[in-house]
Amino acid sequence: MILSAPSLGTDPLDKGLSKERLELRKAAEGFEAIMIRRMLETARAASFAEDAPLTGGGLQQFEKMRDEHVAEIASSSGSFGFARSIEEQLAQYVDGREGG
């Protein structure tokens, strides 16, 4: 079963956040997705199945699309926690600017 990545603003906790904070959250999730995609790409590079009969451009494209989808789901769900950590570290600058 393929799950769709939650879109920005669907989390009930997002309702009290400012536009800037929501943008920060989206950027942090995007950065986390990039990190996860890179980890999956690196793990795939260590594959020992290079001589398998089902290798080729089509399979590589499918694997890339699958990795991107998994990374988007993982970053949006907070599974790894990178996005929340990044958001909390940078929120002090966004929240401080809003108050002043």
PyMOL commands that set and color helices and strands:
alter all, ss='L'
color gray80, all
select helices_A, chain A and resi 12-16+19-45+57-77+82-99
alter helices_A, ss='H'
color red, helices_A
deselect
rebuild
show_as cartoon
